[in-house]
Amino acid sequence: MKTEFTLAQLADPKFAASNDILRNCVHCGFCTATCPTYTELGDERDSPRGRIYMIQQMLQSGEAAPKETVTHIDRCLSCFSCMTTCPSGVDYMHLVDHARSYIEETYERPVFDRILRRILSVILARPNLFRLSLLGASIARPLKSLFRGRIRAMLEMAPSQIPQRSIMDEQPLHKSRQGSDKRVILMTGCAQKVLSPDINDATIRLLNRHDVDVVIPPEAGCCGALPLHMGQEEPALASARRNINAWFAEIEAGSLEAIIINTSGCGTTVKDYGHMFASEPEMAEKAAAVASIAKDITEYLSDLELKLDNFNPDLVVAYHSACSLQHGQKVVEPPKALLAAAGFDVKTLPEAHICCGSAGTYNLLQPDLSARLRDRKVRNIKTVKPDLVAAGNIGCIAQIASGLNIPVVHTVQLLDWATGGPKPEMLSETIQH
């Protein structure tokens, strides 16, 4: 693809990187076949190819982002299915990140839009604030019929009951009984701590049961993905710096095997820390070290010999492969293999590459399109007639559960159960095995 950036623009590392990415695109259109928004809307501007063209025009102009371009960039899920499909290796992830930060810098959104985005970036990254906001939303939920659009979507997504707060993931150290020489960090996440605290509890129990000590540095927090995907680069980098400094201190202490992440949306961002800080000499080495040992929980568990004696669940599990896991991290087989080894009858979904519509804050900012993608995912799940659904990302779990009447749980909750842990609570209520 031909580009015409000025020399002054190319002196900026961000523009130089985007120029290289754009030049790799040959506009073949393979990406359109796997793009969820193009599949739903049939509009070239809502395909990766169309967005790449609009990003090129926007960045080259040096002017404020046009409203039309903002509309179609906002509709992008950042599912990165296009990157899995692309034969030319176009780095769409970093290109759209640059586009979003450029929009944030140059485009003045409507007042309500600006306020909502700011509120989401602040609240969702802070578990205590998020819990308080969910409490308010649950109280207001009976009045949801009085609202429409984004406000109604937020009320509908609020759980009717907020889970009891866990104290396990706030303890800085969980040691196995055997006095293990294996040691990992667990990233505890933001929204997940509030929406489903048992996911972290199950992860800690499972790792300790297999003689792995779990360290949780209290200084670490939000990975930065939520503000990053809304174009808020500085808050995203500030969150990432806190994590890198906290985790690198543990790396320097020695004998650290991995940084374990059980929220795949966070995992994609943490694994990209090296790229995010490549131009900051004082952070680059530490960021690269952190990114190099970041692993999804299923990647790490694949190298352990799980204790699966006498477990026979006799359950059909529809496995939903979160976009951030299959496209962002290229982790496809480990979760399915682990579940199958545990005795579950694992079914791969039709259109497994298509996003469920959660995508961080997407289901709150683009509720109509998000609902269409959720309903599409639910229809595909029903074709395999499962007893339950497993996924590796809390956003996907909440999104799919809002359209299904069967349990939707995290993969690690099933593996914890299979190796001697408690049956996940929602399975105890609905499945008698």
N, C-alpha and C positions, 0 to 999 in steps of 0.2 A: 504494500500500500504506500502510495506516494504521500509524503508529508512536506510541509512548508513552514516549519518553525523558524523564527529569526535566530540569529546568533546570540542575541541577548537572552531569549527564552531558553536556548539550549545550554546556557551557562548555569541555569538552575538545575540541580541534579534530578529533581522530580520531573521536569519537562524533558530532560535528556532521556530518562528512563522510559517515560511514556512514548517518546518518539521512537525508541527502539522497539517497544511493544507494538505500536501501531504499524511499523514497517514489516512486522512478521505476518500481519493479517493479509491473506490473499482473497478475502471475500468469497470463499468457496460456498458458504452457506450450510455446511454440515451441521453447524451449531444450532441452526433454526429447528432442526428435527427433534432436539432434546431439550430445548428451552421451554420451561413451564409456561411463562407468560406468552410467548409466541404461540405455543400449542393451544392455549385458551383463547387468545384474542385475535390471532391471525394478522397482527399488525407488524410490518417490518420494523417499525420503530421500537417495538417491544421484543425484538430479538437481539442477540448479542451483536450480530453483524450491523444491524441498524444503530444500536447504541454506540458501537465503536466509531461509526461514521460521525454521529452527532458529537461524541466526545472529541474527536479530532477537530471538527469545526469550532467547537466551543473553546478548546485550549489554544488553538492557533489564532483565534480572533483577538485574544487578550482582553476581551470585553466581558461585561457581566453575563453570567449564564442566562440563555433565553428560557422563558417559561416553558416552552414546549419540550426542550431538552431536559429540564428539571423534572417534568411530569414523567417522562419515560425512564429516566435514570432512577427516580424514586420507585418505579414499578419493578425494578430489578431486585430479585430475591437474594442475590449473591449466593446462589446455590452451587455455582461453578460446574454445573453439568456440561456447560459449553467447553470448559477446559479439558474435561475427560474426552470429549468428542473431537476436539480440534486437532487436525493432522499437522498443523503448522506450529503447535506449541505456543499459541498466543497466551500471554500472561494476563488474562482478563482480570484476575483478582486485584492485582496492583494497579491496573489501569483504572478500574472503576473506583478504587479507593482514592486515587488522585482526583478523579472527576468529582467525587462527593466532597472532598475537602475544598476544591475549587468553587463548587456551588455554594458551600457554606461561607466562603470568603467573599463572594461576589454577588450573590443573589439574595434579595430581601424577600423572605417568605411572608405570607400573611401573618398577622399578629397571633392568632390562635395556633397556627402551625408552629411558630417559633416557641411559644410558651409550652405547647405539648411536648415537643422534642426535648426541650430543656428539662422539663419535669421528668420525662422518661429516663433520660441519661443520668439524672441525679438519683431518682428513687430506686430504679432497678439495680443499680450498682451498690446499694447500701441495704443489706438485709433487714436491719431494724426499721428503716423507713418504709421498705417494701411491705413488711409485715403490717405496719400501721396503715398503709394505704389499702391493703387488701381487706383489712378489718372494716374500713370505711366503705369500700366497694361492696362488701358482702351485706352491709346494712342497707345500702342504697339499691341493691340488686332487685328487690321486688318492684322498684319503680322504673325498671329498664325500658318498659313499653313507652314511657314518656320521652325517651331519647332516641336518637338515630345516629348513624354513622359511627365515628370513632368512639364517642362516649358510650354508646350502647355496646359496642364491641368490647370495650374494657370492662363493663359491668358483666357481660356474658362470660368473659374469660375468668372472672374472679371466682374462686372456689366457694361453694356454699359453707364449707367448714375449713378453717385454717389448721393444718396439722400442728400438734404440740411441738414446741421448740426442742431440738436435740441438744444435748450438752457434749456428746462424743466428739463432734467435729470442732469444738472450741477448746479441747484439750491439746496442748502442744506436742505431746508424745504418747503413742500407744505402743507398748512393747509386747512382743510375743512371749509366750510362756517359756519357750525353749532357750531364750537368751540368744537371739538370732544375730548373725553377722550381715544379714540383708537389711538395708535401710532405704526407705523411699520417702519423698515428700508427697503429700496429698493436697492438691488444689481443691478447696472446698466450694468454690463458686459463689454466686450471688443469689439469684432467684431460686436456684435449686435448694439452697439451705432452708428456704421458707416454704416452697411449694411441696417438696418431698424430701424432708430431712433423712428419711430412712435410706436414701441412696448412698449418702456418705457413710451412714452407720453400717450398712451392708458391706461397703467397700473396706472399711476399717476391720470389721469382723473377719471378712474373707482373707484379707492379707495377713492379719495376725494369726489366723488359723493355719496359714501356710508358712509360718515362721518368718514373717516380714515385719520389721518395725516400721511404724508410720509416724512421720514427723509433720506437724502442721504449724509452720511459722506464723505467729499471730500478726506480724506486720503485713503479710500478704493479703490481697483482696481481689477486687475486680480485675479481670484480665485485660480490659480495655476494648473488647470487641463491640459492645453496645454503642458507646460514643463513636468509635471508629467508623462503624457502618452508617452512622448518621452524619458523617463528615466532620465530626468534632475531634480533630486530630490532637490538639494539645491535651485535653482531658484523657484521651486514650493513651497517649505517651506517658502522661504522669502516672496513670495506673500501672502501666507496664514497668516503669522504672521502679516503683515500689516493690513489685513482685521480683524483678530481677535482682535487686539489692538484697531482699530477704532470702531468696533461694540461693544466690551465689555464696552467701555466707555459709550456708549448709554444705554447698559443694566444696568449699575450701576446708571445711571441717573434716572432710574425707569420708570414704566408704559409702557414698550415696549412689545408688544404682539408677534411680529414675525419678522424674517428677511425674506423678500419676494424675491424670485428668479424666474424670468420668462424665464431663459435659463436653460433648464433641465440638460444639460451637466455640467454646473456650480453647479447646485443644488446637484448632486450626490457627487461632491467633497466637497462642504461646509458641507454637512451632515456627511462627513467622517473626519472632522477636529479633532474630539475627538480621533479617532484612530491614525491619523497622528502624534499627539503630545502627545500620551499616555506616552512615555518614557522621556518627558521633563517636570520635575516637575514645572518649572516656567511658563509653558504655558498650561499644561494639564487641569487645572480647567477652565481657560478662554476658551480654545478651545472646551471643552465639553459643556460649557454653550452656546456658539454660535451655535454649531451643534444641540443642543436640541431644539432650537426655529426656526431653518431654515425650511422654507416651500415653496413648489412650489406655485405659485400664485393660481392655481386651488384648492389646498388643503385649502388655506386660504379663498378663495371665497365660498367654500362649506359650511362654517360656517356663511356666511352672507346671509341675505335675499335680493337678488338682485331685483332692481326696474325694472320690465319687462312689464310695462303696455303698451298695444296697440302696441306691436311689432309682426309683422307677416311677416317674411322674405320669406317664401315659397321657400326655397333653400335646395338642397340636399348637405350635407357636408360629404366628406370622411374624417374621422378622422384618422390621422397617429399618432400612439402612439410611441413617441421617445424612443429608447432603454434605454437611461439614465433615463427616467421617469418610464417606465413600468418594466424594469428589475433592474435598479440601485436604484430606490427609491420606487418601488412597488406601484406607483400611477397609477392606471388603469382606474377606473370608474369615478372619479370626473370630468375630462374634458368633457367626453361624456355626463354625467348627466347635467352639466351646459349648454352645447350647446343645449341639448334636451329641457331643461326647458325654454330656450330662444326662442324656436319655430323652431329651425333648424331640418331638417330630417337627423339625424346622421347615417351614415353607417360605420360599422366596416369592415375593409379590410380583404380579404383572406391573409393568411400568415402574420398576423399582428405582429407576433413575430420576423420576419426577418428584419434585419437592412436595411436601405436605402442606406448605403455605405458612409455616410458623416463622422461620427465618428471623430469629431475634425479636425485634419490635414490629416486624412486617404485619403480623396479624392485628396489631393495634393501629398502625398507620395506613394500611391498605386492607381494611376488613372485608370488603366485598370480594376482591380477587383472592384473598387468603381463604375465604370460606369456599369458593369454587374449587380451589386446589385441595382443601381438606376433604370436601365431599368426593372428589375424584379419588383421593387416596383411600377413603373409607370404602368406596365401591370396589376397589381393587383388593382390599383386605378381605372383604366379605366373600370374594370368589374362592378363597382357599379354605373357607369354613374353619377358622381357628377357634381354639378355646380362649386364647389370649394373644396379646401383641407384645413384642419386646422391641425396645429401641435404646439407643445410647445417648440420647440428648433430651434434657428436660423440656425444652420448647416443643419438640416433636411429640413427646408423651402427652403434654397438656393439650396440644392442638388436636391430636387424633382422638384422645379420650373425650373431647367435647362433641365428637360426632359418632361415637360408638357406645354400645351398651355392654361391652365385654371389657375385662381388665386390660389396662395398658401399663406395663411396668418396665423398669430399666433392666437391661441384660444382667447387670451385676447383682441385682436382687434375686434373680433366678439362680445364679451361680452360687450365691451365698446360701440359699435354701438347699441347693443340691449337695453342698459340702458340709451340711450339718447346722446351718443357721435356721432362723425361724422362717416359716412360710410368709411371703409378703401379705400384708394385712388385707389388701383388696382381693387377693386370691382366697384367703380364708373365708371371706364373706360370700363368694360366688362359686368357688370350685371346690368340690368335695373329693380330694385325693389324699 
